[in-house]
Amino acid sequence: MASLSLINIPGRETPSNEQPSTTINNNGSHAKQPQLISVPRRMRLLEGCDQIKMNKLLLNVTFPRSLGVVKLVMSPDATVADLIRTAVGIYVREKRRPLLIEPVDTLRFQLHYSPFTFECLDPDQKLMVMQSRSCFLCTKPPPWLSSAPLVGYIELDRIY
């Protein structure tokens, strides 16, 4: 088996610290060595930046007894109240079923991570600190129900 030797390419001067890019194979033909791939400058992260700031968030809001989710793209600096207002506005504009009668008071709604939890999201909370990008929109219980026991409570998520 013949050993491989490096040759110089005519017209190209090889610096002392760089290897030529061509070798001679066992059969005497020339073969190129793989070169390093350079990353374009625009794709490199800025030096000194430890994390990338999100520009937009894709959120899914599910309405009770509705077939599909409302998909929204919002700024991470927006609040949960902004999300509720925007989701209800899209739901009414698209005339989804069951219909919401206008004018809709968005203060009647609250956002939950799951339809099976009683804990609702704080309306002043920023969207970038939310634990999930999928939420469920429910109606708030009437004020008289918060002090009364839940005995005899049948259905509250009625959309008028």
KETI-882516 format. One record per residue: residue number from 1; residue in three letters; z, x negated, y negated of N, C-alpha, C in turn. Coordinates in steps of 0.2 Angstrom, whole numbers. Layout:
<atoms>
ATOM     n   res     nc3     nc1     nc2    cac3    cac1    cac2     cc3     cc1     cc2
ATOM   NUM   ALA       Z       X       Y       Z       X       Y       Z       X       Y
...
</atoms>
This chain:
<atoms>
ATOM     n   res     nc3     nc1     nc2    cac3    cac1    cac2     cc3     cc1     cc2
ATOM     1   MET       0      -4       6       0       0       0       0      -4      -6
ATOM     2   ALA      -5      -3     -11      -5      -7     -17       0      -5     -22
ATOM     3   SER       2     -10     -26       7      -8     -31       4      -5     -37
ATOM     4   LEU       7      -1     -41       4       1     -47       6      -4     -53
ATOM     5   SER       1      -4     -57       1      -9     -63      -1      -5     -69
ATOM     6   LEU       2      -7     -75       1      -4     -81      -5      -8     -84
ATOM     7   ILE     -10      -4     -88     -15      -7     -91     -15      -4     -98
ATOM     8   ASN     -18      -8    -103     -18      -6    -110     -25      -2    -111
ATOM     9   ILE     -24       3    -115     -30       7    -117     -34       3    -123
ATOM    10   PRO     -40       2    -122     -44      -1    -128     -43       3    -134
ATOM    11   GLY     -42       0    -140     -42       3    -146     -35       6    -148
ATOM    12   ARG     -31       5    -143     -24       8    -145     -19       2    -144
ATOM    13   GLU     -15       1    -148     -10      -5    -148      -4      -2    -146
ATOM    14   THR      -1      -4    -141       5      -2    -138      11      -6    -141
ATOM    15   PRO      16      -2    -144      22      -6    -147      26      -9    -141
ATOM    16   SER      30     -14    -142      33     -17    -137      38     -13    -133
ATOM    17   ASN      41      -8    -137      46      -3    -133      43       3    -130
ATOM    18   GLU      36       4    -131      33       9    -128      28       7    -122
ATOM    19   GLN      29      11    -117      24      10    -111      18      13    -112
ATOM    20   PRO      12      10    -110       6      13    -110       6      19    -106
ATOM    21   SER       1      24    -108       1      31    -105      -3      31     -99
ATOM    22   THR      -6      26     -96     -11      26     -91      -9      21     -85
ATOM    23   THR      -9      23     -79      -8      19     -74     -14      19     -69
ATOM    24   ILE     -14      14     -64     -19      13     -60     -16      16     -53
ATOM    25   ASN     -20      21     -50     -18      23     -43     -19      18     -38
ATOM    26   ASN     -18      20     -32     -19      16     -26     -27      16     -25
ATOM    27   ASN     -30      21     -27     -38      20     -25     -41      17     -31
ATOM    28   GLY     -38      15     -36     -41      11     -42     -43      16     -48
ATOM    29   SER     -41      23     -48     -43      27     -53     -37      27     -58
ATOM    30   HIS     -39      29     -64     -33      30     -69     -30      36     -69
ATOM    31   ALA     -23      37     -70     -19      43     -70     -15      43     -76
ATOM    32   LYS     -14      48     -79     -10      49     -85      -3      50     -83
ATOM    33   GLN       2      47     -87       9      48     -86      11      54     -90
ATOM    34   PRO      16      58     -88      18      63     -92      21      61     -99
ATOM    35   GLN      20      64    -104      22      63    -111      28      68    -112
ATOM    36   LEU      32      66    -117      38      70    -119      35      76    -123
ATOM    37   ILE      38      82    -123      35      88    -127      40      88    -133
ATOM    38   SER      37      88    -139      41      89    -145      42      96    -147
ATOM    39   VAL      48      98    -149      49     104    -152      47     105    -159
ATOM    40   PRO      43     110    -161      41     111    -168      48     112    -172
ATOM    41   ARG      47     109    -178      53     109    -183      55     116    -184
ATOM    42   ARG      51     121    -185      53     128    -186      57     131    -181
ATOM    43   MET      56     128    -175      60     131    -169      67     128    -168
ATOM    44   ARG      68     122    -171      74     119    -170      80     122    -174
ATOM    45   LEU      86     122    -172      91     125    -176      93     121    -181
ATOM    46   LEU      95     124    -187      97     120    -193     103     116    -191
ATOM    47   GLU     103     110    -193     109     105    -192     115     107    -196
ATOM    48   GLY     120     107    -193     126     110    -197     128     117    -196
ATOM    49   CYS     123     121    -193     125     128    -191     127     128    -184
ATOM    50   ASP     133     131    -183     135     132    -176     133     138    -173
ATOM    51   GLN     132     143    -177     130     149    -173     124     153    -178
ATOM    52   ILE     120     157    -175     115     160    -178     117     167    -180
ATOM    53   LYS     116     169    -186     117     175    -189     113     181    -186
ATOM    54   MET     115     186    -184     111     192    -181     108     195    -187
ATOM    55   ASN     102     197    -187      98     201    -192      99     208    -191
ATOM    56   LYS      98     210    -185      98     218    -184     101     219    -177
ATOM    57   LEU     103     225    -176     106     227    -169     103     233    -167
ATOM    58   LEU     101     233    -160      98     239    -157     104     243    -154
ATOM    59   LEU     105     249    -156     111     253    -154     108     260    -151
ATOM    60   ASN     111     262    -146     110     268    -143     116     273    -144
ATOM    61   VAL     114     279    -146     119     284    -148     117     290    -143
ATOM    62   THR     122     293    -139     121     298    -135     124     304    -138
ATOM    63   PHE     121     310    -138     123     316    -141     125     320    -135
ATOM    64   PRO     130     324    -135     132     329    -130     127     334    -128
ATOM    65   ARG     126     335    -122     121     340    -119     114     339    -122
ATOM    66   SER     112     332    -124     106     331    -126     102     326    -121
ATOM    67   LEU      96     327    -120      92     324    -114      92     316    -115
ATOM    68   GLY      90     314    -121      89     307    -122      94     304    -127
ATOM    69   VAL      94     297    -128      98     294    -133      94     293    -139
ATOM    70   VAL      97     292    -145      94     291    -151      95     283    -152
ATOM    71   LYS      89     280    -152      89     272    -153      89     271    -161
ATOM    72   LEU      93     266    -163      93     264    -170      93     257    -170
ATOM    73   VAL      90     254    -176      90     247    -177      94     247    -184
ATOM    74   MET     100     243    -184     104     243    -190     106     236    -191
ATOM    75   SER     108     235    -197     111     229    -199     118     228    -196
ATOM    76   PRO     120     222    -194     127     221    -191     132     222    -197
ATOM    77   ASP     131     222    -203     136     223    -208     137     230    -210
ATOM    78   ALA     133     235    -207     134     242    -208     141     244    -204
ATOM    79   THR     143     250    -206     150     252    -203     148     258    -198
ATOM    80   VAL     153     260    -194     152     265    -189     151     272    -193
ATOM    81   ALA     153     273    -199     152     279    -202     144     279    -204
ATOM    82   ASP     141     273    -206     134     273    -207     130     274    -201
ATOM    83   LEU     132     272    -195     129     273    -189     129     280    -187
ATOM    84   ILE     135     284    -188     135     291    -187     130     295    -192
ATOM    85   ARG     131     293    -198     126     296    -203     119     296    -201
ATOM    86   THR     117     290    -199     110     288    -198     108     292    -191
ATOM    87   ALA     112     291    -186     110     294    -180     110     302    -180
ATOM    88   VAL     114     305    -184     114     312    -185     108     314    -189
ATOM    89   GLY     106     310    -194     100     311    -198      94     311    -194
ATOM    90   ILE      93     306    -189      87     305    -185      87     311    -180
ATOM    91   TYR      93     313    -177      93     319    -173      91     325    -176
ATOM    92   VAL      93     326    -182      91     332    -186      83     332    -187
ATOM    93   ARG      81     326    -190      74     325    -192      69     326    -186
ATOM    94   GLU      71     324    -180      67     324    -174      67     331    -171
ATOM    95   LYS      72     335    -173      73     342    -171      74     342    -163
ATOM    96   ARG      79     338    -161      81     337    -154      85     343    -152
ATOM    97   ARG      85     345    -146      89     350    -143      95     348    -140
ATOM    98   PRO     101     351    -141     102     357    -145     102     356    -152
ATOM    99   LEU      99     361    -156      98     360    -163     105     360    -167
ATOM   100   LEU     105     355    -172     110     355    -177     108     359    -183
ATOM   101   ILE     112     364    -185     110     368    -191     112     364    -197
ATOM   102   GLU     107     363    -202     108     360    -208     111     364    -213
ATOM   103   PRO     115     361    -218     117     355    -219     122     353    -214
ATOM   104   VAL     122     347    -211     126     344    -206     131     340    -209
ATOM   105   ASP     138     341    -208     143     337    -211     145     332    -206
ATOM   106   THR     143     325    -208     144     320    -203     151     318    -202
ATOM   107   LEU     156     321    -206     163     319    -206     166     323    -200
ATOM   108   ARG     162     328    -197     164     332    -191     163     328    -185
ATOM   109   PHE     160     322    -185     159     318    -179     163     312    -178
ATOM   110   GLN     164     309    -172     167     303    -171     163     299    -165
ATOM   111   LEU     163     293    -165     160     289    -160     165     286    -155
ATOM   112   HIS     163     287    -149     167     284    -143     162     279    -139
ATOM   113   TYR     166     275    -136     162     270    -131     160     274    -125
ATOM   114   SER     164     279    -123     163     283    -117     165     290    -118
ATOM   115   PRO     161     294    -115     163     302    -116     170     303    -112
ATOM   116   PHE     172     299    -108     178     300    -105     185     297    -108
ATOM   117   THR     184     294    -114     190     291    -117     192     295    -123
ATOM   118   PHE     198     295    -125     200     299    -131     200     294    -137
ATOM   119   GLU     200     288    -136     200     283    -141     193     283    -145
ATOM   120   CYS     193     284    -151     187     284    -155     187     278    -159
ATOM   121   LEU     181     276    -162     180     270    -166     182     271    -173
ATOM   122   ASP     185     266    -176     186     267    -183     180     267    -187
ATOM   123   PRO     180     272    -192     174     273    -196     172     267    -201
ATOM   124   ASP     177     263    -202     176     258    -207     175     251    -203
ATOM   125   GLN     175     251    -196     173     245    -192     166     243    -193
ATOM   126   LYS     165     237    -193     158     234    -194     155     234    -187
ATOM   127   LEU     148     235    -187     145     236    -181     145     229    -177
ATOM   128   MET     145     223    -180     145     217    -176     151     216    -172
ATOM   129   VAL     156     219    -173     162     218    -169     163     223    -164
ATOM   130   MET     158     228    -163     159     233    -158     158     230    -151
ATOM   131   GLN     161     232    -146     161     230    -139     155     231    -135
ATOM   132   SER     152     237    -137     146     239    -134     141     241    -139
ATOM   133   ARG     134     241    -137     129     244    -141     127     251    -139
ATOM   134   SER     130     254    -134     129     261    -132     135     265    -134
ATOM   135   CYS     134     270    -137     140     275    -139     139     282    -138
ATOM   136   PHE     144     286    -138     143     293    -138     146     296    -144
ATOM   137   LEU     142     301    -146     144     305    -152     148     311    -150
ATOM   138   CYS     154     312    -152     157     319    -151     160     322    -157
ATOM   139   THR     161     328    -157     164     332    -163     172     330    -163
ATOM   140   LYS     174     330    -169     181     329    -170     185     335    -168
ATOM   141   PRO     191     335    -165     195     341    -164     197     344    -171
ATOM   142   PRO     198     350    -171     201     353    -177     208     351    -178
ATOM   143   PRO     210     351    -185     217     348    -186     222     352    -183
ATOM   144   TRP     221     358    -182     227     362    -179     228     360    -171
ATOM   145   LEU     222     357    -168     223     355    -161     227     348    -160
ATOM   146   SER     227     344    -165     230     338    -165     237     338    -164
ATOM   147   SER     240     344    -167     248     344    -166     249     349    -160
ATOM   148   ALA     245     353    -158     246     358    -152     245     354    -145
ATOM   149   PRO     248     356    -140     246     354    -133     239     356    -131
ATOM   150   LEU     236     352    -127     230     354    -124     229     359    -119
ATOM   151   VAL     234     363    -118     234     369    -113     229     374    -116
ATOM   152   GLY     225     376    -112     220     381    -114     214     379    -117
ATOM   153   TYR     213     372    -118     208     369    -122     202     369    -117
ATOM   154   ILE     196     372    -119     191     373    -114     185     368    -116
ATOM   155   GLU     182     370    -122     176     366    -124     176     365    -131
ATOM   156   LEU     176     358    -133     176     357    -140     170     354    -143
ATOM   157   ASP     166     351    -138     160     347    -140     154     352    -142
ATOM   158   ARG     155     358    -145     150     362    -146     146     360    -152
ATOM   159   ILE     140     360    -152     136     358    -158     133     364    -161
ATOM   160   TYR     134     365    -167     132     371    -170     125     371    -173
</atoms>
